[in-house]
């Protein structure tokens, strides 16, 4: 069977299962094979009862010391017993499993495995798995795959279908032998087997290294081919510095920081040169990148050219639109010369905006991906700016840039990527860094705590709400998983409605319809919603200066760069802001890693420190950054591998720029497929 076959061609995938997989974006056999486990359940050696830690999963070998008690609690049947070893006692409870009474006999010795909690001042293991000693020996040191799921689809079903796909599919190794051999990579088939069903940690690490490398290698090859195809670098819209831009800068109610001035000078020089501007502007959330974009757009208008600013969400686009109108009005410029174009604009509004852009009556276009639709034409588009660059597909960026006659391009990102990595990932762009925060903003106060602090955190949030402020609460998951122990946003929002019953609680996650997400964010920005319970979808959001506190549940499950991005949602106003990171994991290395957030608010320092702290153990959990939408590679923890892939891709293209050699045929096909079918979905 070929990877491109539809999932329905797999034995056991019927119409219902096919639809459920479709909800996860899985439509072909290849999609399923590359749907890697979210994390793994590691079956470690049993520990002593006395060594069990609250909040962590453990296996214990112990003897049953009590007869099993069974009682009804509401609609649940609860089984309880006690086990012990020489180091202590442990209470075990099971729900709705009355049949276990015949297995759990007093005096019997088993290995029990589950998460340990504290209940009624007693260590308790809830719903533990039960193994005979011989059976646990068989699974000890194995890693059970755990996939991201959707309602109606179990982990067991996904694992079964992946196994079926592996058994029935012919996997072709497309990395050239000359690239693969020096690294000693395992074969593609071996890598696929061992990423889904690893027998131990060592084979998993070898498989992961191979698959992350091929992701990076293919991506960089495609980026290089795109870059090599861009021969015309002449600036067809050269601009002269104008008085109006200087007047606007002088009229601002604050002074630009030295970093903003340095980057503005670089942008101004680019726009005035005979070479096309292609610049990445990096800077932490709140460092003042947007005003630089507005100044560049005003400079373009002074020179008779149009400019377009594309934002990742409708709410953010509207906020930029309103801010730009206000800036123009304050500086005696026509606020009607800026148009807004988003999916939710009415047909009449869209017609008016398109006509203004076509006739040249509008100098400024602000919107979402609606700006790049075929029906949108510009009279003289000289500058294109994309906000939060990594949220846009490469093809989307390319489509917007071709709306003009090769316009100047600036891309802005708040994601702190160390320069060495940014140069690889954004090889076609010059890089500017806004590495200074405005003096008028107070630094965010941070604390990293365990779950025992949660009630105190709720009281602190309520105090901020009483003062008229707003709060974010971040959870890592959309809904509960049968295996993964983590706060899920749907249930959490429901519980928050009871906790903060005097206030309006909102819910936000990535599976909501775009219009619904925008409505929630708009209500939060307007102060209608007081507490926003959300997944990381708020990473790129609107500016809500009134939000002064953020609490992040299961902080150990996020990368530091992502946590830093999230906390950038607060601290945007004049009031002191706070970020509370709650961790369920009290391991020394986890505490040390999260403590970096206590020590600095500099995203670039955090990204560098995060890279240094990575060890093999980090690879068994959730992907850390989600940046670039790599399925398995992570640019922070795989930084060394990314550099190797870039070096190999560059050397291969030097030897064979068009991939014409016979031994590059499979690679050529893979590159072509990626560039035509997938590249538009790859986010930068």
C-alpha positions as CSV (number, residue, x, y, z in Angstrom):
1,X,0.0,0.0,0.0
2,X,1.2,3.5,-0.8
3,X,1.3,6.4,1.8
4,X,-1.0,8.4,-0.4
5,X,-3.9,5.9,-0.2
6,X,-7.0,7.2,1.7
7,X,-7.4,6.0,5.3
8,X,-10.5,4.1,4.3
9,X,-8.3,1.6,2.4
10,X,-6.9,0.4,5.8
11,X,-8.6,-2.7,7.2
12,X,-10.7,-1.7,10.2
13,X,-11.3,1.9,9.2
14,X,-15.0,2.4,8.5
15,X,-16.9,5.5,7.7
16,X,-17.4,6.5,11.4
17,X,-13.7,6.1,12.3
18,X,-12.6,7.8,9.1
19,X,-14.7,10.9,10.0
20,X,-13.1,10.9,13.5
21,X,-9.6,10.8,12.0
22,X,-10.7,13.5,9.7
23,X,-11.4,15.8,12.7
24,X,-7.7,15.4,13.5
25,X,-6.7,16.3,9.9
26,X,-5.8,12.7,9.1
27,X,-7.0,11.7,5.6
28,X,-4.3,9.4,4.1
29,X,-2.2,6.5,5.4
30,X,0.8,8.8,5.3
31,X,-1.0,11.3,7.5
32,X,-1.6,8.6,10.1
33,X,2.0,7.3,10.0
34,X,3.3,10.9,10.6
35,X,0.8,11.5,13.4
36,X,3.4,10.9,16.1
37,X,2.5,10.2,19.8
38,X,1.9,13.3,21.9
39,X,4.0,11.7,24.6
40,X,4.8,8.3,26.1
41,X,3.8,6.5,29.3
42,X,7.1,5.1,30.7
43,X,6.9,1.9,32.6
44,X,9.7,2.5,35.1
45,X,11.0,0.0,37.7
46,X,8.8,-0.2,40.9
47,X,9.7,2.2,43.7
48,X,9.2,1.9,47.4
49,X,5.9,3.1,48.8
50,X,7.8,5.6,50.9
51,X,9.4,7.1,47.7
52,X,6.1,7.9,46.0
53,X,5.6,11.5,45.3
54,X,2.2,13.3,45.2
55,X,1.2,14.3,41.7
56,X,3.5,11.7,40.0
57,X,2.8,8.4,38.4
58,X,4.6,5.4,40.0
59,X,4.7,1.6,40.2
60,X,5.0,-0.1,43.6
61,X,5.4,-3.8,44.5
62,X,3.3,-4.3,47.6
63,X,1.2,-6.7,49.6
64,X,-2.5,-6.3,50.1
65,X,-3.1,-5.9,53.9
66,X,-6.8,-5.2,54.0
67,X,-9.9,-6.9,52.6
68,X,-11.5,-4.9,49.8
69,X,-14.2,-2.5,50.8
70,X,-17.0,-1.7,48.3
71,X,-19.4,1.2,48.6
72,X,-21.7,3.3,46.5
73,X,-21.0,7.0,46.1
74,X,-23.7,8.7,44.1
75,X,-23.7,6.7,40.9
76,X,-20.2,5.3,41.4
77,X,-19.1,2.0,42.8
78,X,-15.9,2.6,44.8
79,X,-13.4,-0.2,45.7
80,X,-10.9,0.6,48.4
81,X,-8.0,-1.4,49.9
82,X,-4.6,-0.8,51.5
83,X,-1.2,-2.1,50.4
84,X,2.2,-1.8,52.0
85,X,5.9,-2.7,51.9
86,X,8.6,-2.1,54.4
87,X,8.6,1.6,53.8
88,X,5.0,2.5,54.2
89,X,1.3,2.1,53.4
90,X,-0.7,3.2,50.4
91,X,-4.5,3.4,49.9
92,X,-5.8,2.2,46.5
93,X,-9.1,3.1,45.0
94,X,-11.0,2.0,41.8
95,X,-14.2,3.4,40.4
96,X,-16.9,1.2,38.7
97,X,-14.7,-1.9,38.7
98,X,-16.5,-4.3,41.2
99,X,-15.1,-7.4,39.4
100,X,-11.7,-6.7,40.9
101,X,-12.9,-8.0,44.3
102,X,-12.2,-11.5,43.1
103,X,-8.5,-10.6,42.2
104,X,-7.6,-8.4,45.2
105,X,-7.2,-11.0,48.0
106,X,-5.6,-10.1,51.3
107,X,-1.9,-11.3,51.4
108,X,-1.5,-11.2,47.6
109,X,1.5,-9.4,46.1
110,X,1.1,-7.3,42.9
111,X,2.7,-4.4,41.1
112,X,0.3,-1.5,41.2
113,X,0.8,1.5,38.9
114,X,-1.0,4.8,38.9
115,X,-0.9,8.5,39.9
116,X,-0.4,9.2,43.6
117,X,-2.6,11.9,45.3
118,X,-3.1,13.0,48.8
119,X,-6.7,12.3,50.1
120,X,-7.8,12.7,53.7
121,X,-4.1,13.1,54.7
122,X,-3.3,9.7,53.2
123,X,-1.2,8.8,50.2
124,X,-3.7,7.4,47.7
125,X,-3.2,5.8,44.3
126,X,-6.4,6.2,42.1
127,X,-7.4,3.7,39.5
128,X,-4.1,1.9,39.4
129,X,-3.2,-0.8,36.8
130,X,-2.6,-4.2,38.4
131,X,0.2,-6.6,37.2
132,X,1.6,-9.9,38.5
133,X,5.3,-9.6,39.1
134,X,6.1,-11.6,35.9
135,X,3.7,-9.5,33.8
136,X,5.3,-6.3,35.0
137,X,8.8,-7.6,34.1
138,X,7.5,-7.9,30.5
139,X,6.4,-4.3,30.3
140,X,9.1,-2.7,32.5
141,X,11.2,-0.1,30.6
142,X,8.7,0.0,27.7
143,X,7.1,3.2,26.4
144,X,3.4,3.2,25.5
145,X,2.4,5.7,22.9
146,X,-0.2,8.3,23.8
147,X,-1.8,10.3,21.0
148,X,-3.8,13.5,20.9
149,X,-7.4,12.4,20.6
150,X,-10.8,13.7,19.7
151,X,-14.1,12.8,21.3
152,X,-15.1,9.3,20.3
153,X,-11.6,8.2,19.3
154,X,-9.6,6.2,21.9
155,X,-5.9,5.9,22.2
156,X,-6.2,2.1,21.7
157,X,-8.0,2.7,18.3
158,X,-5.3,5.1,17.1
159,X,-2.5,2.7,18.1
160,X,-4.2,-0.2,16.5
161,X,-4.7,1.7,13.2
162,X,-1.1,2.9,13.2
163,X,0.1,-0.7,13.7
164,X,-2.1,-1.8,10.8
165,X,-0.7,1.0,8.6
166,X,2.8,0.0,9.4
167,X,2.1,-3.6,8.5
168,X,0.4,-2.7,5.2
169,X,2.5,0.2,3.8
170,X,5.6,0.2,1.7
171,X,7.9,2.9,3.2
172,X,10.4,4.4,0.7
173,X,13.6,5.8,2.2
174,X,14.0,9.1,0.3
175,X,17.0,10.6,2.1
176,X,20.1,10.1,-0.2
177,X,22.6,7.6,1.1
178,X,25.4,10.2,1.0
179,X,23.4,12.4,3.4
180,X,22.1,9.6,5.7
181,X,25.3,7.5,6.0
182,X,27.6,9.9,7.9
183,X,24.9,10.3,10.6
184,X,24.4,6.6,11.0
185,X,20.6,7.0,10.9
186,X,18.3,4.0,11.2
187,X,16.1,3.1,8.1
188,X,12.8,4.9,7.6
189,X,10.9,1.8,8.4
190,X,12.8,1.2,11.6
191,X,12.4,4.8,12.6
192,X,8.6,4.7,12.0
193,X,8.3,1.4,14.0
194,X,10.3,2.8,16.9
195,X,8.7,6.2,17.1
196,X,5.2,4.7,17.5
197,X,6.1,1.5,19.4
198,X,9.6,1.9,21.0
199,X,10.9,-1.0,23.0
200,X,13.1,1.3,25.1
201,X,14.3,4.8,25.3
202,X,17.4,4.3,23.3
203,X,15.6,3.1,20.1
204,X,13.1,5.9,20.6
205,X,15.9,8.5,20.6
206,X,17.5,7.1,17.5
207,X,14.1,7.1,15.7
208,X,13.3,10.6,16.8
209,X,16.6,11.9,15.7
210,X,16.2,10.4,12.2
211,X,12.6,11.8,11.7
212,X,13.4,15.2,13.1
213,X,16.4,15.5,10.8
214,X,14.4,14.6,7.7
215,X,11.8,17.2,8.6
216,X,14.4,19.9,8.9
217,X,16.3,18.7,5.9
218,X,13.2,18.7,3.6
219,X,12.0,22.1,4.9
220,X,15.4,23.8,4.4
221,X,15.8,22.3,0.9
222,X,12.4,23.8,0.0
223,X,13.2,27.2,1.5
224,X,16.5,27.3,-0.4
225,X,14.8,26.4,-3.7
226,X,12.2,29.2,-3.1
227,X,15.0,31.6,-2.3
228,X,17.0,30.6,-5.4
229,X,14.0,31.2,-7.5
230,X,13.8,34.8,-6.4
231,X,16.3,36.4,-8.8
232,X,14.8,40.0,-9.0
233,X,16.0,41.8,-5.8
234,X,15.8,45.3,-7.2
235,X,13.7,47.8,-5.2
236,X,10.9,48.9,-7.6
237,X,9.5,51.2,-4.8
238,X,12.5,53.2,-3.5
239,X,11.4,55.7,-0.8
240,X,12.8,58.9,0.5
241,X,12.7,59.8,4.2
242,X,9.8,62.3,4.6
243,X,8.9,65.0,7.1
244,X,5.5,63.5,8.0
245,X,7.1,60.3,9.3
246,X,9.4,62.4,11.5
247,X,6.4,64.5,12.7
248,X,4.5,61.4,13.7
249,X,7.5,60.1,15.6
250,X,7.9,63.4,17.4
251,X,4.2,63.5,18.3
252,X,4.1,60.1,20.0
253,X,3.2,60.4,23.8
254,X,6.4,58.5,24.6
255,X,10.0,58.3,23.3
256,X,11.1,55.4,21.2
257,X,13.6,53.2,22.9
258,X,17.2,53.0,21.6
259,X,16.4,49.6,20.2
260,X,13.4,50.9,18.3
261,X,15.4,53.8,16.9
262,X,18.1,51.4,15.7
263,X,15.7,49.1,14.0
264,X,13.8,52.0,12.5
265,X,17.0,53.3,11.0
266,X,17.6,49.9,9.5
267,X,14.1,49.8,8.0
268,X,14.4,53.4,6.7
269,X,17.7,52.6,5.0
270,X,16.3,49.4,3.4
271,X,13.3,51.3,2.0
272,X,15.5,54.0,0.5
273,X,18.0,51.6,-1.0
274,X,18.0,50.2,-4.5
275,X,17.7,46.7,-3.1
276,X,14.4,45.2,-2.0
277,X,13.7,45.2,1.7
278,X,13.4,41.6,3.1
279,X,13.6,42.1,6.9
280,X,12.6,40.0,9.9
281,X,11.9,42.2,13.0
282,X,12.1,40.2,16.1
283,X,11.2,41.5,19.5
284,X,9.5,40.4,22.7
285,X,5.7,41.0,23.1
286,X,5.4,44.6,24.2
287,X,8.8,45.7,22.8
288,X,7.1,48.2,20.4
289,X,7.3,46.5,16.9
290,X,3.8,47.7,15.8
291,X,4.6,51.4,15.9
292,X,7.7,50.7,13.7
293,X,5.3,49.0,11.2
294,X,3.0,52.0,11.2
295,X,5.9,54.4,10.7
296,X,7.1,52.4,7.7
297,X,3.5,52.4,6.3
298,X,3.3,56.2,6.7
299,X,6.7,56.6,4.9
300,X,5.4,54.5,2.0
301,X,2.2,56.7,1.8
302,X,4.4,59.9,1.8
303,X,6.2,58.4,-1.3
304,X,2.8,57.7,-3.0
305,X,2.8,53.9,-2.4
306,X,0.2,51.7,-0.7
307,X,1.1,49.3,2.2
308,X,-0.6,46.2,3.6
309,X,-0.3,44.8,7.2
310,X,-1.6,41.3,7.6
311,X,-2.4,40.0,11.1
312,X,-3.0,36.4,12.3
313,X,-6.5,37.0,13.8
314,X,-9.5,39.2,13.0
315,X,-9.5,40.8,16.4
316,X,-5.8,41.7,16.2
317,X,-6.4,43.1,12.7
318,X,-9.3,45.3,13.9
319,X,-7.2,46.5,16.8
320,X,-4.3,47.5,14.4
321,X,-6.9,49.2,12.2
322,X,-8.4,51.3,15.0
323,X,-4.9,52.2,16.3
324,X,-3.8,53.3,12.8
325,X,-6.9,55.4,12.3
326,X,-6.3,57.1,15.7
327,X,-2.6,57.7,14.8
328,X,-3.5,59.3,11.5
329,X,-6.2,61.5,13.0
330,X,-3.8,62.7,15.7
331,X,-1.4,63.8,13.0
332,X,-3.8,65.6,10.6
333,X,-3.9,62.7,8.2
334,X,-7.1,61.2,6.7
335,X,-8.3,58.2,8.8
336,X,-10.4,57.2,5.9
337,X,-7.2,56.3,3.9
338,X,-6.9,53.1,5.9
339,X,-9.2,50.2,5.1
340,X,-10.0,47.0,7.0
341,X,-10.4,43.7,5.2
342,X,-11.3,40.5,7.1
343,X,-13.5,37.5,6.6
344,X,-16.2,38.9,8.8
345,X,-16.5,42.2,7.0
346,X,-19.9,42.6,5.3
347,X,-20.1,42.3,1.5
348,X,-20.7,46.0,1.3
349,X,-17.6,46.8,3.4
350,X,-15.5,44.4,1.3
351,X,-16.6,45.9,-1.9
352,X,-15.8,49.4,-0.7
353,X,-12.3,48.4,0.6
354,X,-11.4,46.6,-2.6
355,X,-12.5,49.6,-4.7
356,X,-10.5,52.0,-2.6
357,X,-7.4,49.8,-2.9
358,X,-7.8,49.3,-6.7
359,X,-8.3,53.1,-7.4
360,X,-5.6,54.1,-4.9
361,X,-8.0,56.0,-2.7
362,X,-6.7,54.0,0.3
363,X,-3.0,54.1,1.2
364,X,-3.2,51.6,4.0
365,X,-4.7,48.1,4.0
366,X,-5.0,46.2,7.3
367,X,-6.5,42.7,7.6
368,X,-6.1,39.0,7.8
369,X,-5.5,36.5,5.0
370,X,-8.5,38.2,3.2
371,X,-5.8,40.7,2.0
372,X,-4.4,38.0,-0.4
373,X,-7.6,36.8,-2.0
374,X,-7.5,36.9,-5.8
375,X,-10.3,39.5,-5.9
376,X,-8.2,42.0,-4.0
377,X,-6.1,44.3,-6.3
378,X,-3.8,47.1,-5.4
379,X,-2.9,50.2,-7.4
380,X,0.6,50.6,-6.1
381,X,1.5,48.2,-3.3
382,X,5.0,49.1,-2.3
383,X,5.3,47.6,1.2
384,X,4.0,44.4,2.8
385,X,4.2,43.7,6.6
386,X,3.1,40.4,8.2
387,X,2.6,40.4,12.0
388,X,3.5,37.2,13.8
389,X,5.3,35.8,10.8
390,X,5.3,32.2,12.0
391,X,1.5,32.1,11.9
392,X,1.4,32.4,8.1
393,X,2.0,29.8,5.5
394,X,5.0,30.4,3.2
395,X,2.6,30.4,0.2
396,X,0.4,33.0,1.9
397,X,3.4,35.3,2.4
398,X,4.4,34.8,-1.2
399,X,0.8,35.5,-2.4
400,X,0.7,38.8,-0.6
401,X,4.1,39.9,-1.9
402,X,3.0,39.2,-5.5
403,X,0.0,41.6,-5.1
404,X,2.5,44.4,-6.0
405,X,5.4,44.5,-8.3
406,X,7.8,42.8,-5.9
407,X,7.0,45.1,-2.9
408,X,9.3,45.6,0.1
409,X,8.7,43.1,2.8
410,X,9.0,43.3,6.6
411,X,7.9,40.4,8.8
412,X,7.4,40.8,12.6
413,X,7.7,38.0,15.2
414,X,7.5,38.0,19.0
415,X,8.9,34.5,19.1
416,X,12.4,34.7,20.6
417,X,14.6,32.6,18.2
418,X,18.3,32.8,18.8
419,X,20.0,34.5,15.9
420,X,21.9,31.4,14.8
421,X,18.7,29.5,14.3
422,X,16.8,32.5,12.8
423,X,19.4,32.8,10.1
424,X,18.8,29.1,9.1
425,X,15.0,29.3,9.3
426,X,14.6,32.8,7.7
427,X,17.6,32.5,5.4
428,X,16.2,35.0,2.9
429,X,15.6,37.7,5.4
430,X,17.9,40.3,7.1
431,X,17.4,40.2,10.9
432,X,16.7,43.1,13.3
433,X,16.1,42.7,17.0
434,X,14.1,45.0,19.2
435,X,15.9,43.9,22.4
436,X,14.6,46.6,24.8
437,X,11.3,47.2,26.5
438,X,9.7,50.6,26.9
439,X,10.7,52.2,30.2
440,X,7.1,53.1,31.0
441,X,6.2,49.4,31.4
442,X,6.7,47.7,34.8
443,X,8.4,44.2,34.7
444,X,6.1,41.3,35.2
445,X,6.4,39.7,38.7
446,X,6.6,35.9,38.3
447,X,6.3,32.9,40.7
448,X,6.7,29.2,40.1
449,X,4.6,27.1,42.5
450,X,3.2,23.6,43.0
451,X,-0.5,22.6,43.0
452,X,-0.9,23.3,46.8
453,X,-0.7,27.0,45.9
454,X,-3.8,26.9,43.6
455,X,-6.3,28.1,46.1
456,X,-4.0,31.0,47.1
457,X,-3.7,31.8,43.4
458,X,-7.5,31.9,43.0
459,X,-7.8,34.3,45.9
460,X,-5.1,36.5,44.4
461,X,-6.9,36.5,41.0
462,X,-10.1,37.5,42.8
463,X,-8.4,40.4,44.4
464,X,-7.2,41.6,41.0
465,X,-10.7,41.3,39.6
466,X,-12.1,43.3,42.6
467,X,-9.6,46.0,41.6
468,X,-11.3,46.1,38.2
469,X,-8.6,44.1,36.3
470,X,-8.9,41.0,34.2
471,X,-7.1,37.6,34.2
472,X,-6.0,34.8,31.9
473,X,-5.9,31.1,33.0
474,X,-4.0,28.8,30.6
475,X,-4.5,25.0,30.3
476,X,-2.5,22.7,28.1
477,X,-5.5,20.6,26.7
478,X,-8.8,21.1,25.1
479,X,-10.5,18.2,26.7
480,X,-9.8,15.3,29.0
481,X,-7.7,12.4,27.7
482,X,-8.1,8.9,29.0
483,X,-4.4,8.6,29.8
484,X,-2.9,12.1,30.1
485,X,-3.2,13.7,33.5
486,X,-3.5,17.5,32.8
487,X,-6.0,20.2,33.4
488,X,-8.3,20.5,30.4
489,X,-9.7,23.8,29.4
490,X,-13.4,22.8,28.9
491,X,-13.8,21.3,32.4
492,X,-11.6,24.0,34.0
493,X,-13.7,26.8,32.5
494,X,-16.8,25.2,34.1
495,X,-15.2,25.0,37.5
496,X,-14.0,28.6,37.2
497,X,-17.5,29.8,36.7
498,X,-18.3,28.4,40.2
499,X,-15.0,29.8,41.7
500,X,-15.4,33.3,40.2
501,X,-19.3,33.3,40.3
502,X,-19.5,37.1,40.5
503,X,-17.6,37.5,37.3
504,X,-18.0,36.6,33.6
505,X,-15.7,33.6,32.6
506,X,-14.9,33.0,28.9
507,X,-13.6,29.9,27.2
508,X,-11.2,29.9,24.2
509,X,-9.5,27.0,22.4
510,X,-8.2,26.1,18.9
511,X,-11.1,23.8,18.0
512,X,-13.6,26.6,18.1
513,X,-14.8,28.2,14.9
514,X,-12.7,31.3,14.0
515,X,-15.8,33.6,14.3
516,X,-16.5,32.2,17.8
517,X,-12.8,32.7,18.8
518,X,-12.8,36.3,17.6
519,X,-16.1,37.0,19.5
520,X,-14.6,35.7,22.8
521,X,-11.4,37.7,22.3
522,X,-13.4,40.8,21.4
523,X,-15.5,40.5,24.6
524,X,-12.3,40.0,26.6
525,X,-10.7,43.1,25.0
526,X,-13.9,45.1,25.7
527,X,-13.9,44.0,29.4
528,X,-17.1,42.0,29.1
529,X,-15.3,38.8,30.0
530,X,-13.3,39.1,33.2
531,X,-11.5,35.7,33.4
532,X,-10.4,34.1,30.1
533,X,-9.7,30.3,30.4
534,X,-7.8,29.3,27.3
535,X,-5.3,27.0,25.7
536,X,-2.2,28.5,24.1
537,X,-4.3,30.0,21.3
538,X,-4.0,33.3,23.2
539,X,-0.2,33.2,22.4
540,X,-1.0,35.6,19.5
541,X,-3.8,37.8,20.8
542,X,-5.0,41.3,21.2
543,X,-3.6,44.0,23.4
544,X,-5.6,44.0,26.7
545,X,-3.8,46.5,29.0
546,X,-6.4,45.8,31.7
547,X,-5.3,42.1,32.1
548,X,-2.9,42.1,35.0
549,X,-2.6,38.4,36.0
550,X,-2.0,35.1,34.2
551,X,-2.0,31.7,35.8
552,X,-0.6,28.8,33.8
553,X,-1.7,25.3,34.8
554,X,0.7,22.3,34.1
555,X,3.5,24.8,33.3
556,X,6.0,21.9,33.1
557,X,4.2,20.7,29.9
558,X,5.2,23.8,28.0
559,X,8.6,25.0,26.6
560,X,10.0,28.1,28.3
561,X,9.9,30.1,25.1
562,X,6.2,29.3,24.8
563,X,5.6,30.2,28.5
564,X,7.4,33.5,27.9
565,X,5.2,34.1,24.8
566,X,2.1,33.5,26.9
567,X,3.0,35.8,29.8
568,X,3.5,38.5,27.2
569,X,-0.3,38.8,27.2
570,X,-0.1,40.6,30.6
571,X,2.1,43.6,31.6
572,X,0.9,45.7,28.7
573,X,-0.7,48.5,30.7
574,X,0.4,50.9,33.5
575,X,-0.5,48.6,36.4
576,X,1.8,46.0,37.9
577,X,1.2,42.5,36.3
578,X,1.8,39.0,37.6
579,X,2.3,35.5,36.2
580,X,1.8,32.4,38.3
581,X,3.2,29.1,36.9
582,X,1.7,26.1,38.5
583,X,3.7,22.8,38.1
584,X,2.6,19.3,38.9
585,X,6.1,18.0,38.6
586,X,8.5,18.7,41.4
587,X,11.6,17.0,39.9
588,X,14.7,19.0,40.5
589,X,15.4,19.5,36.7
590,X,11.8,20.8,36.1
591,X,12.0,23.2,39.0
592,X,15.4,24.5,37.7
593,X,14.1,24.9,34.2
594,X,11.0,26.8,35.2
595,X,13.0,29.0,37.6
596,X,14.6,30.7,34.6
597,X,11.3,32.5,34.1
598,X,11.7,33.9,37.6
599,X,15.1,35.3,36.8
600,X,14.5,37.1,33.5
601,X,11.8,38.6,31.3
602,X,14.2,38.6,28.3
603,X,12.8,36.2,25.7
604,X,16.2,35.7,24.0
605,X,18.0,34.9,27.2
606,X,15.2,32.4,28.0
607,X,15.4,30.7,24.6
608,X,19.2,30.3,24.9
609,X,19.0,29.0,28.5
610,X,16.2,26.6,27.5
611,X,18.4,25.2,24.7
612,X,21.3,24.7,27.1
613,X,19.2,22.8,29.6
614,X,17.8,20.2,27.2
615,X,18.6,16.6,27.9
616,X,17.4,13.3,26.5
617,X,14.6,13.1,29.1
618,X,13.0,16.1,27.6
619,X,12.2,14.2,24.4
620,X,9.6,12.0,26.0
621,X,7.1,14.7,26.6
622,X,5.0,17.1,24.5
623,X,6.6,19.1,21.8
624,X,7.9,22.3,23.3
625,X,7.5,25.2,20.9
626,X,5.1,24.1,18.2
627,X,7.0,26.7,16.0
628,X,7.1,26.1,12.3
629,X,4.5,23.3,12.6
630,X,7.2,20.5,12.5
631,X,5.5,17.3,13.4
632,X,8.3,16.1,15.6
633,X,11.3,18.4,15.4
634,X,11.6,21.3,17.8
635,X,13.9,24.1,16.9
636,X,15.0,24.8,20.5
637,X,15.8,21.3,21.8
638,X,16.9,20.1,18.3
639,X,19.0,23.2,17.6
640,X,22.2,21.1,16.9
641,X,20.3,18.8,14.5
642,X,18.7,21.8,12.7
643,X,22.2,23.2,12.1
644,X,23.4,19.8,10.7
645,X,20.4,19.6,8.4
646,X,21.0,23.1,7.1
647,X,24.7,22.3,6.4
648,X,23.8,19.0,4.6
649,X,21.0,20.7,2.5
650,X,23.4,23.5,1.5
651,X,26.1,21.1,0.4
652,X,23.7,18.9,-1.5
653,X,22.3,21.9,-3.5
654,X,25.8,23.0,-4.3
655,X,26.5,19.6,-5.9
656,X,23.1,19.3,-7.6
657,X,21.1,22.6,-7.5
658,X,18.1,21.2,-9.5
659,X,18.2,17.7,-7.9
660,X,18.7,16.2,-11.4
661,X,20.9,13.2,-10.4
662,X,19.5,9.7,-10.6
663,X,20.2,9.0,-7.0
664,X,18.2,12.2,-6.0
665,X,15.0,11.1,-7.9
666,X,13.1,10.2,-4.7
667,X,14.2,13.3,-3.0
668,X,13.2,15.4,-6.0
669,X,9.7,13.9,-5.9
670,X,9.4,14.5,-2.1
671,X,10.5,18.1,-2.5
672,X,8.1,18.7,-5.4
673,X,5.2,17.1,-3.3
674,X,6.1,19.2,-0.3
675,X,6.3,22.5,-2.2
676,X,3.1,21.9,-4.1
677,X,0.9,20.2,-1.6
678,X,2.2,21.1,1.9
679,X,4.2,24.3,1.8
680,X,1.1,26.5,1.9
681,X,0.3,24.9,5.3
682,X,3.8,25.1,6.8
683,X,3.8,28.0,9.2
684,X,6.8,30.2,9.7
